[in-house]
Amino acid sequence: MPLFKSTIKILFLISLPITALFYIFSPVLFKIIFGEVWVESGVIAQYLSLIFFIQFTVSSLSNILSLKEFVKQQQGGKYCIS
């Protein structure tokens, strides 16, 4: 559990600044790079950045929980960490 908690903190700290920057500046970046017509796509990208934040943090850890349950089943209900 300590490894799980430290991993989620690290993933959170990695994805938070990326998400915050992209959420704040994506409409402006889309306007500069692609033109005035793409401003609405920048707004959509803001929402997609929030999805990135959640997926980056959670999807990496879901495999750990699945593995924990698999190990528990294989050991007859007892945890075995070696």
PDB file with one MODEL, atoms N, CA, C and O in Angstrom:
MODEL        1
ATOM      1  N   MET A   1       0.808  -1.203   0.000  1.00  0.00           N
ATOM      2  CA  MET A   1       0.000   0.000   0.000  1.00  0.00           C
ATOM      3  C   MET A   1       0.854   1.272   0.000  1.00  0.00           C
ATOM      4  O   MET A   1       0.474   2.239  -0.660  1.00  0.00           O
ATOM      5  N   PRO A   2       1.982   1.318   0.704  1.00  0.00           N
ATOM      6  CA  PRO A   2       2.801   2.531   0.644  1.00  0.00           C
ATOM      7  C   PRO A   2       3.326   2.807  -0.770  1.00  0.00           C
ATOM      8  O   PRO A   2       3.400   3.961  -1.193  1.00  0.00           O
ATOM      9  N   LEU A   3       3.688   1.755  -1.491  1.00  0.00           N
ATOM     10  CA  LEU A   3       4.152   1.931  -2.871  1.00  0.00           C
ATOM     11  C   LEU A   3       3.025   2.464  -3.749  1.00  0.00           C
ATOM     12  O   LEU A   3       3.244   3.326  -4.600  1.00  0.00           O
ATOM     13  N   PHE A   4       1.834   1.952  -3.540  1.00  0.00           N
ATOM     14  CA  PHE A   4       0.666   2.398  -4.291  1.00  0.00           C
ATOM     15  C   PHE A   4       0.409   3.885  -4.055  1.00  0.00           C
ATOM     16  O   PHE A   4       0.175   4.639  -5.000  1.00  0.00           O
ATOM     17  N   LYS A   5       0.454   4.296  -2.800  1.00  0.00           N
ATOM     18  CA  LYS A   5       0.189   5.702  -2.469  1.00  0.00           C
ATOM     19  C   LYS A   5       1.280   6.620  -3.003  1.00  0.00           C
ATOM     20  O   LYS A   5       0.985   7.709  -3.495  1.00  0.00           O
ATOM     21  N   SER A   6       2.528   6.196  -2.912  1.00  0.00           N
ATOM     22  CA  SER A   6       3.601   7.047  -3.425  1.00  0.00           C
ATOM     23  C   SER A   6       3.544   7.142  -4.945  1.00  0.00           C
ATOM     24  O   SER A   6       3.846   8.188  -5.519  1.00  0.00           O
ATOM     25  N   THR A   7       3.158   6.049  -5.593  1.00  0.00           N
ATOM     26  CA  THR A   7       3.037   6.067  -7.053  1.00  0.00           C
ATOM     27  C   THR A   7       1.924   6.990  -7.501  1.00  0.00           C
ATOM     28  O   THR A   7       2.089   7.734  -8.467  1.00  0.00           O
ATOM     29  N   ILE A   8       0.800   6.954  -6.819  1.00  0.00           N
ATOM     30  CA  ILE A   8      -0.307   7.834  -7.208  1.00  0.00           C
ATOM     31  C   ILE A   8       0.057   9.301  -6.980  1.00  0.00           C
ATOM     32  O   ILE A   8      -0.361  10.167  -7.749  1.00  0.00           O
ATOM     33  N   LYS A   9       0.823   9.583  -5.941  1.00  0.00           N
ATOM     34  CA  LYS A   9       1.259  10.963  -5.703  1.00  0.00           C
ATOM     35  C   LYS A   9       2.194  11.438  -6.815  1.00  0.00           C
ATOM     36  O   LYS A   9       2.079  12.566  -7.294  1.00  0.00           O
ATOM     37  N   ILE A  10       3.114  10.573  -7.215  1.00  0.00           N
ATOM     38  CA  ILE A  10       4.061  10.942  -8.270  1.00  0.00           C
ATOM     39  C   ILE A  10       3.335  11.159  -9.592  1.00  0.00           C
ATOM     40  O   ILE A  10       3.599  12.136 -10.293  1.00  0.00           O
ATOM     41  N   LEU A  11       2.426  10.257  -9.934  1.00  0.00           N
ATOM     42  CA  LEU A  11       1.663  10.414 -11.179  1.00  0.00           C
ATOM     43  C   LEU A  11       0.802  11.672 -11.140  1.00  0.00           C
ATOM     44  O   LEU A  11       0.660  12.366 -12.147  1.00  0.00           O
ATOM     45  N   PHE A  12       0.238  11.959  -9.995  1.00  0.00           N
ATOM     46  CA  PHE A  12      -0.564  13.169  -9.824  1.00  0.00           C
ATOM     47  C   PHE A  12       0.292  14.410 -10.044  1.00  0.00           C
ATOM     48  O   PHE A  12      -0.119  15.341 -10.738  1.00  0.00           O
ATOM     49  N   LEU A  13       1.484  14.420  -9.449  1.00  0.00           N
ATOM     50  CA  LEU A  13       2.367  15.584  -9.574  1.00  0.00           C
ATOM     51  C   LEU A  13       2.924  15.747 -10.982  1.00  0.00           C
ATOM     52  O   LEU A  13       3.227  16.864 -11.402  1.00  0.00           O
ATOM     53  N   ILE A  14       3.062  14.657 -11.710  1.00  0.00           N
ATOM     54  CA  ILE A  14       3.519  14.750 -13.103  1.00  0.00           C
ATOM     55  C   ILE A  14       2.412  15.301 -13.993  1.00  0.00           C
ATOM     56  O   ILE A  14       2.658  16.177 -14.822  1.00  0.00           O
ATOM     57  N   SER A  15       1.199  14.792 -13.824  1.00  0.00           N
ATOM     58  CA  SER A  15       0.123  15.168 -14.733  1.00  0.00           C
ATOM     59  C   SER A  15      -0.536  16.503 -14.400  1.00  0.00           C
ATOM     60  O   SER A  15      -1.113  17.137 -15.284  1.00  0.00           O
ATOM     61  N   LEU A  16      -0.464  16.937 -13.167  1.00  0.00           N
ATOM     62  CA  LEU A  16      -1.137  18.180 -12.788  1.00  0.00           C
ATOM     63  C   LEU A  16      -0.615  19.409 -13.533  1.00  0.00           C
ATOM     64  O   LEU A  16      -1.428  20.149 -14.087  1.00  0.00           O
ATOM     65  N   PRO A  17       0.698  19.671 -13.579  1.00  0.00           N
ATOM     66  CA  PRO A  17       1.144  20.868 -14.301  1.00  0.00           C
ATOM     67  C   PRO A  17       0.869  20.800 -15.801  1.00  0.00           C
ATOM     68  O   PRO A  17       0.525  21.809 -16.418  1.00  0.00           O
ATOM     69  N   ILE A  18       1.018  19.627 -16.381  1.00  0.00           N
ATOM     70  CA  ILE A  18       0.745  19.483 -17.816  1.00  0.00           C
ATOM     71  C   ILE A  18      -0.719  19.789 -18.094  1.00  0.00           C
ATOM     72  O   ILE A  18      -1.044  20.523 -19.027  1.00  0.00           O
ATOM     73  N   THR A  19      -1.597  19.221 -17.278  1.00  0.00           N
ATOM     74  CA  THR A  19      -3.036  19.438 -17.454  1.00  0.00           C
ATOM     75  C   THR A  19      -3.398  20.903 -17.223  1.00  0.00           C
ATOM     76  O   THR A  19      -4.173  21.481 -17.986  1.00  0.00           O
ATOM     77  N   ALA A  20      -2.849  21.494 -16.190  1.00  0.00           N
ATOM     78  CA  ALA A  20      -3.175  22.890 -15.883  1.00  0.00           C
ATOM     79  C   ALA A  20      -2.741  23.821 -17.012  1.00  0.00           C
ATOM     80  O   ALA A  20      -3.502  24.693 -17.431  1.00  0.00           O
ATOM     81  N   LEU A  21      -1.527  23.634 -17.498  1.00  0.00           N
ATOM     82  CA  LEU A  21      -1.052  24.483 -18.592  1.00  0.00           C
ATOM     83  C   LEU A  21      -1.883  24.309 -19.852  1.00  0.00           C
ATOM     84  O   LEU A  21      -2.262  25.283 -20.503  1.00  0.00           O
ATOM     85  N   PHE A  22      -2.161  23.061 -20.185  1.00  0.00           N
ATOM     86  CA  PHE A  22      -2.940  22.819 -21.396  1.00  0.00           C
ATOM     87  C   PHE A  22      -4.370  23.307 -21.236  1.00  0.00           C
ATOM     88  O   PHE A  22      -4.957  23.815 -22.191  1.00  0.00           O
ATOM     89  N   TYR A  23      -4.942  23.161 -20.043  1.00  0.00           N
ATOM     90  CA  TYR A  23      -6.304  23.635 -19.812  1.00  0.00           C
ATOM     91  C   TYR A  23      -6.387  25.153 -19.949  1.00  0.00           C
ATOM     92  O   TYR A  23      -7.346  25.675 -20.516  1.00  0.00           O
ATOM     93  N   ILE A  24      -5.405  25.845 -19.441  1.00  0.00           N
ATOM     94  CA  ILE A  24      -5.422  27.310 -19.470  1.00  0.00           C
ATOM     95  C   ILE A  24      -5.126  27.858 -20.866  1.00  0.00           C
ATOM     96  O   ILE A  24      -5.790  28.788 -21.324  1.00  0.00           O
ATOM     97  N   PHE A  25      -4.132  27.286 -21.538  1.00  0.00           N
ATOM     98  CA  PHE A  25      -3.638  27.894 -22.770  1.00  0.00           C
ATOM     99  C   PHE A  25      -4.097  27.229 -24.064  1.00  0.00           C
ATOM    100  O   PHE A  25      -3.747  27.714 -25.140  1.00  0.00           O
ATOM    101  N   SER A  26      -4.860  26.148 -24.010  1.00  0.00           N
ATOM    102  CA  SER A  26      -5.201  25.469 -25.258  1.00  0.00           C
ATOM    103  C   SER A  26      -6.020  26.319 -26.230  1.00  0.00           C
ATOM    104  O   SER A  26      -5.740  26.256 -27.427  1.00  0.00           O
ATOM    105  N   PRO A  27      -7.011  27.111 -25.807  1.00  0.00           N
ATOM    106  CA  PRO A  27      -7.705  27.933 -26.804  1.00  0.00           C
ATOM    107  C   PRO A  27      -6.770  28.942 -27.490  1.00  0.00           C
ATOM    108  O   PRO A  27      -6.874  29.186 -28.692  1.00  0.00           O
ATOM    109  N   VAL A  28      -5.871  29.512 -26.710  1.00  0.00           N
ATOM    110  CA  VAL A  28      -4.931  30.481 -27.279  1.00  0.00           C
ATOM    111  C   VAL A  28      -3.945  29.789 -28.211  1.00  0.00           C
ATOM    112  O   VAL A  28      -3.650  30.293 -29.295  1.00  0.00           O
ATOM    113  N   LEU A  29      -3.437  28.634 -27.789  1.00  0.00           N
ATOM    114  CA  LEU A  29      -2.498  27.893 -28.633  1.00  0.00           C
ATOM    115  C   LEU A  29      -3.140  27.445 -29.940  1.00  0.00           C
ATOM    116  O   LEU A  29      -2.526  27.543 -31.003  1.00  0.00           O
ATOM    117  N   PHE A  30      -4.362  26.957 -29.865  1.00  0.00           N
ATOM    118  CA  PHE A  30      -5.055  26.531 -31.075  1.00  0.00           C
ATOM    119  C   PHE A  30      -5.289  27.712 -32.013  1.00  0.00           C
ATOM    120  O   PHE A  30      -5.198  27.570 -33.232  1.00  0.00           O
ATOM    121  N   LYS A  31      -5.591  28.874 -31.442  1.00  0.00           N
ATOM    122  CA  LYS A  31      -5.805  30.067 -32.260  1.00  0.00           C
ATOM    123  C   LYS A  31      -4.509  30.485 -32.950  1.00  0.00           C
ATOM    124  O   LYS A  31      -4.522  30.832 -34.131  1.00  0.00           O
ATOM    125  N   ILE A  32      -3.395  30.455 -32.225  1.00  0.00           N
ATOM    126  CA  ILE A  32      -2.109  30.852 -32.791  1.00  0.00           C
ATOM    127  C   ILE A  32      -1.634  29.865 -33.846  1.00  0.00           C
ATOM    128  O   ILE A  32      -1.193  30.260 -34.926  1.00  0.00           O
ATOM    129  N   ILE A  33      -1.726  28.589 -33.528  1.00  0.00           N
ATOM    130  CA  ILE A  33      -1.173  27.565 -34.416  1.00  0.00           C
ATOM    131  C   ILE A  33      -2.077  27.305 -35.623  1.00  0.00           C
ATOM    132  O   ILE A  33      -1.587  27.225 -36.749  1.00  0.00           O
ATOM    133  N   PHE A  34      -3.386  27.171 -35.403  1.00  0.00           N
ATOM    134  CA  PHE A  34      -4.286  26.754 -36.476  1.00  0.00           C
ATOM    135  C   PHE A  34      -5.164  27.864 -37.035  1.00  0.00           C
ATOM    136  O   PHE A  34      -5.743  27.710 -38.110  1.00  0.00           O
ATOM    137  N   GLY A  35      -5.270  28.970 -36.328  1.00  0.00           N
ATOM    138  CA  GLY A  35      -6.081  30.076 -36.818  1.00  0.00           C
ATOM    139  C   GLY A  35      -7.351  30.262 -35.997  1.00  0.00           C
ATOM    140  O   GLY A  35      -7.669  29.474 -35.107  1.00  0.00           O
ATOM    141  N   GLU A  36      -8.054  31.323 -36.328  1.00  0.00           N
ATOM    142  CA  GLU A  36      -9.254  31.732 -35.579  1.00  0.00           C
ATOM    143  C   GLU A  36     -10.347  30.666 -35.601  1.00  0.00           C
ATOM    144  O   GLU A  36     -11.106  30.537 -34.641  1.00  0.00           O
ATOM    145  N   VAL A  37     -10.429  29.917 -36.669  1.00  0.00           N
ATOM    146  CA  VAL A  37     -11.486  28.919 -36.823  1.00  0.00           C
ATOM    147  C   VAL A  37     -11.360  27.797 -35.779  1.00  0.00           C
ATOM    148  O   VAL A  37     -12.357  27.158 -35.441  1.00  0.00           O
ATOM    149  N   TRP A  38     -10.169  27.558 -35.278  1.00  0.00           N
ATOM    150  CA  TRP A  38      -9.907  26.422 -34.398  1.00  0.00           C
ATOM    151  C   TRP A  38     -10.016  26.750 -32.907  1.00  0.00           C
ATOM    152  O   TRP A  38      -9.646  25.922 -32.075  1.00  0.00           O
ATOM    153  N   VAL A  39     -10.504  27.908 -32.559  1.00  0.00           N
ATOM    154  CA  VAL A  39     -10.620  28.289 -31.149  1.00  0.00           C
ATOM    155  C   VAL A  39     -11.576  27.340 -30.415  1.00  0.00           C
ATOM    156  O   VAL A  39     -11.313  26.952 -29.277  1.00  0.00           O
ATOM    157  N   GLU A  40     -12.659  26.977 -31.052  1.00  0.00           N
ATOM    158  CA  GLU A  40     -13.602  26.054 -30.425  1.00  0.00           C
ATOM    159  C   GLU A  40     -12.968  24.683 -30.170  1.00  0.00           C
ATOM    160  O   GLU A  40     -13.290  24.020 -29.184  1.00  0.00           O
ATOM    161  N   SER A  41     -12.086  24.270 -31.042  1.00  0.00           N
ATOM    162  CA  SER A  41     -11.361  23.017 -30.811  1.00  0.00           C
ATOM    163  C   SER A  41     -10.448  23.140 -29.597  1.00  0.00           C
ATOM    164  O   SER A  41     -10.233  22.157 -28.888  1.00  0.00           O
ATOM    165  N   GLY A  42      -9.916  24.310 -29.351  1.00  0.00           N
ATOM    166  CA  GLY A  42      -9.118  24.541 -28.156  1.00  0.00           C
ATOM    167  C   GLY A  42      -9.942  24.390 -26.887  1.00  0.00           C
ATOM    168  O   GLY A  42      -9.445  23.904 -25.871  1.00  0.00           O
ATOM    169  N   VAL A  43     -11.195  24.805 -26.949  1.00  0.00           N
ATOM    170  CA  VAL A  43     -12.099  24.642 -25.804  1.00  0.00           C
ATOM    171  C   VAL A  43     -12.370  23.156 -25.575  1.00  0.00           C
ATOM    172  O   VAL A  43     -12.390  22.697 -24.433  1.00  0.00           O
ATOM    173  N   ILE A  44     -12.575  22.415 -26.641  1.00  0.00           N
ATOM    174  CA  ILE A  44     -12.775  20.975 -26.519  1.00  0.00           C
ATOM    175  C   ILE A  44     -11.518  20.319 -25.951  1.00  0.00           C
ATOM    176  O   ILE A  44     -11.610  19.399 -25.138  1.00  0.00           O
ATOM    177  N   ALA A  45     -10.359  20.784 -26.370  1.00  0.00           N
ATOM    178  CA  ALA A  45      -9.091  20.247 -25.862  1.00  0.00           C
ATOM    179  C   ALA A  45      -8.941  20.499 -24.369  1.00  0.00           C
ATOM    180  O   ALA A  45      -8.281  19.725 -23.677  1.00  0.00           O
ATOM    181  N   GLN A  46      -9.542  21.568 -23.865  1.00  0.00           N
ATOM    182  CA  GLN A  46      -9.518  21.809 -22.419  1.00  0.00           C
ATOM    183  C   GLN A  46     -10.176  20.647 -21.676  1.00  0.00           C
ATOM    184  O   GLN A  46      -9.634  20.147 -20.691  1.00  0.00           O
ATOM    185  N   TYR A  47     -11.333  20.227 -22.147  1.00  0.00           N
ATOM    186  CA  TYR A  47     -12.029  19.119 -21.505  1.00  0.00           C
ATOM    187  C   TYR A  47     -11.266  17.804 -21.674  1.00  0.00           C
ATOM    188  O   TYR A  47     -11.248  16.972 -20.767  1.00  0.00           O
ATOM    189  N   LEU A  48     -10.648  17.622 -22.815  1.00  0.00           N
ATOM    190  CA  LEU A  48      -9.862  16.422 -23.039  1.00  0.00           C
ATOM    191  C   LEU A  48      -8.629  16.383 -22.135  1.00  0.00           C
ATOM    192  O   LEU A  48      -8.162  15.305 -21.766  1.00  0.00           O
ATOM    193  N   SER A  49      -8.111  17.542 -21.783  1.00  0.00           N
ATOM    194  CA  SER A  49      -6.963  17.560 -20.870  1.00  0.00           C
ATOM    195  C   SER A  49      -7.356  17.059 -19.487  1.00  0.00           C
ATOM    196  O   SER A  49      -6.540  16.445 -18.800  1.00  0.00           O
ATOM    197  N   LEU A  50      -8.584  17.308 -19.072  1.00  0.00           N
ATOM    198  CA  LEU A  50      -9.056  16.778 -17.789  1.00  0.00           C
ATOM    199  C   LEU A  50      -9.174  15.257 -17.846  1.00  0.00           C
ATOM    200  O   LEU A  50      -8.873  14.568 -16.871  1.00  0.00           O
ATOM    201  N   ILE A  51      -9.612  14.740 -18.985  1.00  0.00           N
ATOM    202  CA  ILE A  51      -9.676  13.295 -19.167  1.00  0.00           C
ATOM    203  C   ILE A  51      -8.276  12.707 -19.142  1.00  0.00           C
ATOM    204  O   ILE A  51      -8.061  11.642 -18.562  1.00  0.00           O
ATOM    205  N   PHE A  52      -7.321  13.388 -19.764  1.00  0.00           N
ATOM    206  CA  PHE A  52      -5.931  12.937 -19.717  1.00  0.00           C
ATOM    207  C   PHE A  52      -5.448  12.854 -18.276  1.00  0.00           C
ATOM    208  O   PHE A  52      -4.794  11.883 -17.895  1.00  0.00           O
ATOM    209  N   PHE A  53      -5.761  13.851 -17.488  1.00  0.00           N
ATOM    210  CA  PHE A  53      -5.330  13.898 -16.093  1.00  0.00           C
ATOM    211  C   PHE A  53      -5.821  12.669 -15.325  1.00  0.00           C
ATOM    212  O   PHE A  53      -5.052  12.017 -14.619  1.00  0.00           O
ATOM    213  N   ILE A  54      -7.081  12.371 -15.469  1.00  0.00           N
ATOM    214  CA  ILE A  54      -7.657  11.238 -14.760  1.00  0.00           C
ATOM    215  C   ILE A  54      -7.092   9.925 -15.283  1.00  0.00           C
ATOM    216  O   ILE A  54      -6.714   9.053 -14.502  1.00  0.00           O
ATOM    217  N   GLN A  55      -7.034   9.786 -16.595  1.00  0.00           N
ATOM    218  CA  GLN A  55      -6.574   8.529 -17.180  1.00  0.00           C
ATOM    219  C   GLN A  55      -5.097   8.275 -16.883  1.00  0.00           C
ATOM    220  O   GLN A  55      -4.718   7.141 -16.591  1.00  0.00           O
ATOM    221  N   PHE A  56      -4.277   9.284 -16.951  1.00  0.00           N
ATOM    222  CA  PHE A  56      -2.854   9.123 -16.681  1.00  0.00           C
ATOM    223  C   PHE A  56      -2.622   8.670 -15.243  1.00  0.00           C
ATOM    224  O   PHE A  56      -1.765   7.826 -14.984  1.00  0.00           O
ATOM    225  N   THR A  57      -3.377   9.223 -14.324  1.00  0.00           N
ATOM    226  CA  THR A  57      -3.198   8.891 -12.918  1.00  0.00           C
ATOM    227  C   THR A  57      -3.776   7.523 -12.575  1.00  0.00           C
ATOM    228  O   THR A  57      -3.148   6.756 -11.845  1.00  0.00           O
ATOM    229  N   VAL A  58      -4.948   7.210 -13.083  1.00  0.00           N
ATOM    230  CA  VAL A  58      -5.663   6.016 -12.647  1.00  0.00           C
ATOM    231  C   VAL A  58      -5.298   4.766 -13.448  1.00  0.00           C
ATOM    232  O   VAL A  58      -5.165   3.691 -12.864  1.00  0.00           O
ATOM    233  N   SER A  59      -5.135   4.876 -14.750  1.00  0.00           N
ATOM    234  CA  SER A  59      -4.953   3.670 -15.556  1.00  0.00           C
ATOM    235  C   SER A  59      -3.663   2.932 -15.232  1.00  0.00           C
ATOM    236  O   SER A  59      -3.611   1.708 -15.352  1.00  0.00           O
ATOM    237  N   SER A  60      -2.648   3.632 -14.836  1.00  0.00           N
ATOM    238  CA  SER A  60      -1.397   2.982 -14.468  1.00  0.00           C
ATOM    239  C   SER A  60      -1.550   2.181 -13.182  1.00  0.00           C
ATOM    240  O   SER A  60      -0.862   1.178 -12.992  1.00  0.00           O
ATOM    241  N   LEU A  61      -2.425   2.602 -12.319  1.00  0.00           N
ATOM    242  CA  LEU A  61      -2.581   1.949 -11.025  1.00  0.00           C
ATOM    243  C   LEU A  61      -3.608   0.827 -11.039  1.00  0.00           C
ATOM    244  O   LEU A  61      -3.604  -0.020 -10.146  1.00  0.00           O
ATOM    245  N   SER A  62      -4.482   0.806 -12.027  1.00  0.00           N
ATOM    246  CA  SER A  62      -5.502  -0.242 -12.063  1.00  0.00           C
ATOM    247  C   SER A  62      -4.874  -1.613 -12.252  1.00  0.00           C
ATOM    248  O   SER A  62      -5.402  -2.604 -11.748  1.00  0.00           O
ATOM    249  N   ASN A  63      -3.762  -1.690 -12.966  1.00  0.00           N
ATOM    250  CA  ASN A  63      -3.081  -2.966 -13.146  1.00  0.00           C
ATOM    251  C   ASN A  63      -2.502  -3.475 -11.833  1.00  0.00           C
ATOM    252  O   ASN A  63      -2.474  -4.683 -11.596  1.00  0.00           O
ATOM    253  N   ILE A  64      -2.051  -2.584 -10.993  1.00  0.00           N
ATOM    254  CA  ILE A  64      -1.498  -2.982  -9.700  1.00  0.00           C
ATOM    255  C   ILE A  64      -2.581  -3.618  -8.836  1.00  0.00           C
ATOM    256  O   ILE A  64      -2.326  -4.623  -8.172  1.00  0.00           O
ATOM    257  N   LEU A  65      -3.772  -3.056  -8.832  1.00  0.00           N
ATOM    258  CA  LEU A  65      -4.864  -3.624  -8.040  1.00  0.00           C
ATOM    259  C   LEU A  65      -5.278  -4.987  -8.575  1.00  0.00           C
ATOM    260  O   LEU A  65      -5.573  -5.892  -7.794  1.00  0.00           O
ATOM    261  N   SER A  66      -5.305  -5.145  -9.887  1.00  0.00           N
ATOM    262  CA  SER A  66      -5.636  -6.442 -10.476  1.00  0.00           C
ATOM    263  C   SER A  66      -4.589  -7.480 -10.108  1.00  0.00           C
ATOM    264  O   SER A  66      -4.926  -8.617  -9.777  1.00  0.00           O
ATOM    265  N   LEU A  67      -3.343  -7.097 -10.164  1.00  0.00           N
ATOM    266  CA  LEU A  67      -2.261  -8.012  -9.815  1.00  0.00           C
ATOM    267  C   LEU A  67      -2.327  -8.408  -8.343  1.00  0.00           C
ATOM    268  O   LEU A  67      -2.069  -9.560  -7.994  1.00  0.00           O
ATOM    269  N   LYS A  68      -2.670  -7.461  -7.489  1.00  0.00           N
ATOM    270  CA  LYS A  68      -2.792  -7.744  -6.056  1.00  0.00           C
ATOM    271  C   LYS A  68      -3.855  -8.806  -5.806  1.00  0.00           C
ATOM    272  O   LYS A  68      -3.638  -9.724  -5.016  1.00  0.00           O
ATOM    273  N   GLU A  69      -5.002  -8.690  -6.470  1.00  0.00           N
ATOM    274  CA  GLU A  69      -6.069  -9.673  -6.302  1.00  0.00           C
ATOM    275  C   GLU A  69      -5.658 -11.030  -6.865  1.00  0.00           C
ATOM    276  O   GLU A  69      -6.006 -12.062  -6.292  1.00  0.00           O
ATOM    277  N   PHE A  70      -4.928 -11.045  -7.971  1.00  0.00           N
ATOM    278  CA  PHE A  70      -4.464 -12.296  -8.559  1.00  0.00           C
ATOM    279  C   PHE A  70      -3.509 -13.011  -7.609  1.00  0.00           C
ATOM    280  O   PHE A  70      -3.618 -14.222  -7.418  1.00  0.00           O
ATOM    281  N   VAL A  71      -2.583 -12.278  -7.019  1.00  0.00           N
ATOM    282  CA  VAL A  71      -1.632 -12.869  -6.077  1.00  0.00           C
ATOM    283  C   VAL A  71      -2.370 -13.385  -4.850  1.00  0.00           C
ATOM    284  O   VAL A  71      -2.039 -14.445  -4.319  1.00  0.00           O
ATOM    285  N   LYS A  72      -3.359 -12.644  -4.408  1.00  0.00           N
ATOM    286  CA  LYS A  72      -4.142 -13.060  -3.245  1.00  0.00           C
ATOM    287  C   LYS A  72      -4.854 -14.381  -3.532  1.00  0.00           C
ATOM    288  O   LYS A  72      -4.879 -15.259  -2.670  1.00  0.00           O
ATOM    289  N   GLN A  73      -5.425 -14.539  -4.707  1.00  0.00           N
ATOM    290  CA  GLN A  73      -6.123 -15.766  -5.073  1.00  0.00           C
ATOM    291  C   GLN A  73      -5.152 -16.936  -5.186  1.00  0.00           C
ATOM    292  O   GLN A  73      -5.482 -18.050  -4.781  1.00  0.00           O
ATOM    293  N   GLN A  74      -3.980 -16.703  -5.723  1.00  0.00           N
ATOM    294  CA  GLN A  74      -3.009 -17.772  -5.915  1.00  0.00           C
ATOM    295  C   GLN A  74      -2.420 -18.258  -4.593  1.00  0.00           C
ATOM    296  O   GLN A  74      -1.973 -19.402  -4.505  1.00  0.00           O
ATOM    297  N   GLN A  75      -2.411 -17.438  -3.600  1.00  0.00           N
ATOM    298  CA  GLN A  75      -1.825 -17.794  -2.306  1.00  0.00           C
ATOM    299  C   GLN A  75      -2.883 -18.292  -1.317  1.00  0.00           C
ATOM    300  O   GLN A  75      -2.605 -18.403  -0.123  1.00  0.00           O
ATOM    301  N   GLY A  76      -4.054 -18.583  -1.787  1.00  0.00           N
ATOM    302  CA  GLY A  76      -5.097 -19.098  -0.903  1.00  0.00           C
ATOM    303  C   GLY A  76      -5.621 -18.064   0.062  1.00  0.00           C
ATOM    304  O   GLY A  76      -5.986 -18.399   1.189  1.00  0.00           O
ATOM    305  N   GLY A  77      -5.666 -16.827  -0.352  1.00  0.00           N
ATOM    306  CA  GLY A  77      -6.183 -15.768   0.496  1.00  0.00           C
ATOM    307  C   GLY A  77      -5.128 -15.060   1.323  1.00  0.00           C
ATOM    308  O   GLY A  77      -5.431 -14.064   1.980  1.00  0.00           O
ATOM    309  N   LYS A  78      -3.903 -15.547   1.307  1.00  0.00           N
ATOM    310  CA  LYS A  78      -2.825 -14.896   2.052  1.00  0.00           C
ATOM    311  C   LYS A  78      -1.962 -14.108   1.088  1.00  0.00           C
ATOM    312  O   LYS A  78      -1.719 -14.537  -0.040  1.00  0.00           O
ATOM    313  N   TYR A  79      -1.506 -12.966   1.534  1.00  0.00           N
ATOM    314  CA  TYR A  79      -0.626 -12.144   0.719  1.00  0.00           C
ATOM    315  C   TYR A  79       0.791 -12.710   0.772  1.00  0.00           C
ATOM    316  O   TYR A  79       1.286 -13.114   1.824  1.00  0.00           O
ATOM    317  N   CYS A  80       1.417 -12.722  -0.389  1.00  0.00           N
ATOM    318  CA  CYS A  80       2.786 -13.202  -0.460  1.00  0.00           C
ATOM    319  C   CYS A  80       3.582 -12.197  -1.257  1.00  0.00           C
ATOM    320  O   CYS A  80       3.381 -12.064  -2.464  1.00  0.00           O
ATOM    321  N   ILE A  81       4.466 -11.498  -0.615  1.00  0.00           N
ATOM    322  CA  ILE A  81       5.305 -10.518  -1.292  1.00  0.00           C
ATOM    323  C   ILE A  81       6.745 -10.986  -1.170  1.00  0.00           C
ATOM    324  O   ILE A  81       7.298 -11.083  -0.075  1.00  0.00           O
ATOM    325  N   SER A  82       7.332 -11.269  -2.311  1.00  0.00           N
ATOM    326  CA  SER A  82       8.729 -11.718  -2.278  1.00  0.00           C
ATOM    327  C   SER A  82       9.525 -11.073  -3.370  1.00  0.00           C
ATOM    328  O   SER A  82      10.722 -11.332  -3.498  1.00  0.00           O
TER     329      SER A  82
ENDMDL
END
